[in-house]
Amino acid sequence: MREMLFLFEPGVILLAFIALSFLVITAIRGSQIPQCFQCGAIKVRPSRPVGFWDNAGTYLLIRCYRCSGCRARFHAMRLSSRSRQHQVS
């Protein structure tokens, strides 16, 4: 029975690493909103959640966004609900 437990440990470690990497990536992308991470356009808008994983992500403050320029859909973590104001010089 102990041999079976050792088989599950690498899988759990890999799953935890993937989940942590996803959270880090979404946090970095969230700091760049309203700028698209793919094309650089400042045309990012919130997108509706589609499916189970998008709805489950809302509990972790991970929201869906879509760029109106390149139509890329991505997930980002927004810790504040206020949108950033860009200063025009």
Backbone as CSV, one residue per row, in Angstrom:
resi,resn,N_x,N_y,N_z,CA_x,CA_y,CA_z,C_x,C_y,C_z
1,MET,0.820,-1.197,0.000,0.000,0.000,0.000,0.869,1.267,0.000
2,ARG,2.011,1.211,0.679,2.896,2.378,0.726,3.488,2.680,-0.641
3,GLU,3.686,1.640,-1.435,4.206,1.856,-2.778,3.234,2.685,-3.610
4,MET,1.954,2.477,-3.399,0.926,3.227,-4.125,0.955,4.710,-3.744
5,LEU,1.215,5.016,-2.485,1.273,6.411,-2.046,2.443,7.137,-2.680
6,PHE,3.565,6.452,-2.869,4.726,7.077,-3.493,4.479,7.399,-4.955
7,LEU,3.569,6.682,-5.592,3.230,6.965,-6.985,2.403,8.249,-7.111
8,PHE,1.630,8.580,-6.093,0.784,9.762,-6.146,1.540,11.051,-5.832
9,GLU,2.632,10.973,-5.071,3.372,12.168,-4.668,3.879,12.998,-5.847
10,PRO,4.521,12.413,-6.867,4.973,13.242,-7.999,3.809,13.912,-8.728
11,GLY,2.688,13.225,-8.819,1.516,13.805,-9.475,0.971,15.002,-8.714
12,VAL,0.936,14.904,-7.400,0.438,16.003,-6.567,1.389,17.193,-6.645
13,ILE,2.670,16.926,-6.629,3.659,18.003,-6.723,3.563,18.691,-8.077
14,LEU,3.401,17.924,-9.139,3.261,18.499,-10.478,1.994,19.326,-10.594
15,LEU,0.895,18.816,-10.056,-0.368,19.550,-10.096,-0.272,20.858,-9.310
16,ALA,0.364,20.838,-8.153,0.537,22.052,-7.358,1.421,23.057,-8.083
17,PHE,2.457,22.591,-8.755,3.343,23.478,-9.518,2.592,24.135,-10.675
18,ILE,1.777,23.368,-11.390,1.000,23.925,-12.505,-0.003,24.958,-11.998
19,ALA,-0.687,24.663,-10.896,-1.663,25.603,-10.337,-0.981,26.887,-9.869
20,LEU,0.165,26.774,-9.230,0.898,27.951,-8.770,1.392,28.784,-9.949
21,SER,1.882,28.134,-11.007,2.336,28.880,-12.190,1.177,29.623,-12.833
22,PHE,0.009,28.983,-12.910,-1.162,29.642,-13.488,-1.546,30.881,-12.678
23,LEU,-1.518,30.781,-11.360,-1.858,31.934,-10.517,-0.850,33.067,-10.681
24,VAL,0.424,32.751,-10.808,1.444,33.781,-11.009,1.250,34.479,-12.356
25,ILE,0.991,33.704,-13.394,0.783,34.284,-14.728,-0.440,35.187,-14.742
26,THR,-1.534,34.758,-14.128,-2.735,35.596,-14.114,-2.523,36.862,-13.295
27,ALA,-1.742,36.794,-12.235,-1.457,37.992,-11.449,-0.623,38.986,-12.257
28,ILE,0.345,38.485,-13.014,1.171,39.372,-13.847,0.336,40.004,-14.946
29,ARG,-0.514,39.221,-15.585,-1.381,39.767,-16.639,-2.351,40.787,-16.069
30,GLY,-2.830,40.570,-14.854,-3.763,41.503,-14.227,-3.134,42.848,-13.932
31,SER,-1.838,42.873,-13.710,-1.177,44.148,-13.435,-1.036,44.989,-14.697
32,GLN,-1.160,44.367,-15.879,-0.995,45.081,-17.136,-2.324,45.520,-17.756
33,ILE,-3.444,45.132,-17.185,-4.733,45.521,-17.755,-4.883,47.016,-17.549
34,PRO,-5.304,47.817,-18.477,-6.101,47.553,-19.668,-5.296,47.340,-20.939
35,GLN,-4.066,46.939,-20.859,-3.268,46.699,-22.061,-3.243,45.201,-22.350
36,CYS,-3.469,44.843,-23.620,-3.464,43.440,-24.037,-2.043,42.895,-23.937
37,PHE,-1.899,41.715,-23.353,-0.570,41.134,-23.216,-0.063,40.581,-24.544
38,GLN,-0.964,40.345,-25.508,-0.547,39.736,-26.764,-0.200,40.770,-27.835
39,CYS,-1.082,41.776,-28.036,-0.833,42.744,-29.115,-0.456,44.126,-28.593
40,GLY,-0.661,44.377,-27.301,-0.287,45.663,-26.723,-1.341,46.745,-26.855
41,ALA,-2.485,46.436,-27.455,-3.541,47.437,-27.629,-4.204,47.746,-26.284
42,ILE,-4.689,48.957,-26.156,-5.385,49.354,-24.928,-6.886,49.262,-25.193
43,LYS,-7.325,48.063,-25.556,-8.722,47.813,-25.897,-9.229,46.570,-25.174
44,VAL,-8.825,46.365,-23.949,-9.209,45.173,-23.208,-10.511,45.437,-22.470
45,ARG,-11.414,44.462,-22.566,-12.703,44.574,-21.879,-12.989,43.254,-21.177
46,PRO,-13.824,43.282,-20.140,-14.197,42.020,-19.483,-14.992,41.129,-20.435
47,SER,-14.831,39.844,-20.297,-15.534,38.864,-21.114,-16.402,37.996,-20.207
48,ARG,-17.449,37.448,-20.757,-18.319,36.574,-19.966,-17.632,35.243,-19.698
49,PRO,-17.811,34.714,-18.493,-17.255,33.395,-18.210,-17.998,32.322,-19.008
50,VAL,-17.244,31.376,-19.551,-17.820,30.285,-20.330,-17.339,28.968,-19.729
51,GLY,-18.229,28.166,-19.262,-17.865,26.852,-18.754,-17.553,26.831,-17.270
52,PHE,-17.273,25.640,-16.801,-17.040,25.411,-15.381,-15.791,26.116,-14.865
53,TRP,-14.673,26.019,-15.597,-13.400,26.545,-15.098,-13.405,28.061,-15.026
54,ASP,-14.066,28.728,-15.954,-14.166,30.189,-15.895,-14.986,30.626,-14.687
55,ASN,-16.082,29.919,-14.437,-16.912,30.247,-13.275,-16.199,29.916,-11.973
56,ALA,-15.449,28.833,-11.934,-14.697,28.472,-10.730,-13.577,29.481,-10.475
57,GLY,-12.994,30.023,-11.530,-11.928,31.006,-11.376,-12.380,32.306,-10.756
58,THR,-13.665,32.634,-10.890,-14.158,33.877,-10.305,-14.059,33.857,-8.778
59,TYR,-14.087,32.671,-8.182,-13.941,32.582,-6.728,-12.512,32.864,-6.290
60,LEU,-11.557,32.753,-7.208,-10.158,33.064,-6.919,-9.756,34.434,-7.460
61,LEU,-10.747,35.257,-7.799,-10.555,36.600,-8.355,-9.899,36.567,-9.729
62,ILE,-10.034,35.452,-10.442,-9.516,35.337,-11.801,-10.672,35.599,-12.746
63,ARG,-10.536,36.618,-13.574,-11.615,37.003,-14.474,-11.194,36.832,-15.924
64,CYS,-12.185,36.718,-16.793,-11.950,36.563,-18.228,-11.936,37.941,-18.876
65,TYR,-11.021,38.137,-19.806,-10.923,39.389,-20.557,-10.746,39.065,-22.027
66,ARG,-11.126,40.019,-22.872,-10.942,39.876,-24.316,-10.431,41.195,-24.861
67,CYS,-9.470,41.104,-25.770,-8.934,42.285,-26.438,-9.809,42.582,-27.649
68,SER,-10.258,43.814,-27.769,-11.069,44.195,-28.926,-10.215,44.369,-30.170
69,GLY,-8.908,44.493,-30.008,-8.012,44.660,-31.144,-7.694,43.344,-31.835
70,CYS,-7.144,42.388,-31.091,-6.737,41.113,-31.696,-7.696,39.974,-31.368
71,ARG,-8.731,40.230,-30.561,-9.755,39.255,-30.177,-9.210,38.112,-29.313
72,ALA,-8.040,38.303,-28.723,-7.477,37.270,-27.841,-8.262,37.239,-26.544
73,ARG,-8.544,36.048,-26.058,-9.246,35.882,-24.788,-8.246,35.333,-23.791
74,PHE,-8.203,35.937,-22.614,-7.242,35.499,-21.608,-7.817,35.709,-20.230
75,HIS,-7.145,35.168,-19.247,-7.562,35.275,-17.853,-6.547,36.129,-17.113
76,ALA,-7.049,36.942,-16.209,-6.175,37.784,-15.401,-6.785,37.953,-14.025
77,MET,-5.933,38.186,-13.059,-6.376,38.379,-11.688,-6.471,39.873,-11.413
78,ARG,-7.651,40.317,-11.056,-7.851,41.723,-10.704,-8.085,41.802,-9.212
79,LEU,-7.177,42.458,-8.512,-7.308,42.579,-7.067,-8.103,43.806,-6.672
80,SER,-8.240,44.772,-7.576,-9.066,45.940,-7.302,-10.080,46.078,-8.426
81,SER,-11.261,46.566,-8.087,-12.311,46.694,-9.090,-12.207,48.008,-9.854
82,ARG,-11.367,48.918,-9.370,-11.204,50.198,-10.074,-10.342,50.007,-11.293
83,SER,-10.690,50.700,-12.370,-9.828,50.674,-13.556,-8.783,51.765,-13.419
84,ARG,-7.629,51.506,-13.971,-6.547,52.481,-13.868,-6.803,53.638,-14.808
85,GLN,-6.458,54.812,-14.359,-6.586,56.020,-15.181,-5.233,56.325,-15.778
86,HIS,-5.188,56.471,-17.108,-3.934,56.832,-17.762,-3.865,58.347,-17.857
87,GLN,-2.726,58.873,-17.498,-2.534,60.325,-17.575,-2.096,60.693,-18.980
88,VAL,-2.761,61.702,-19.530,-2.406,62.183,-20.857,-1.534,63.404,-20.668
89,SER,-0.339,63.365,-21.252,0.568,64.503,-21.083,0.504,65.442,-22.251
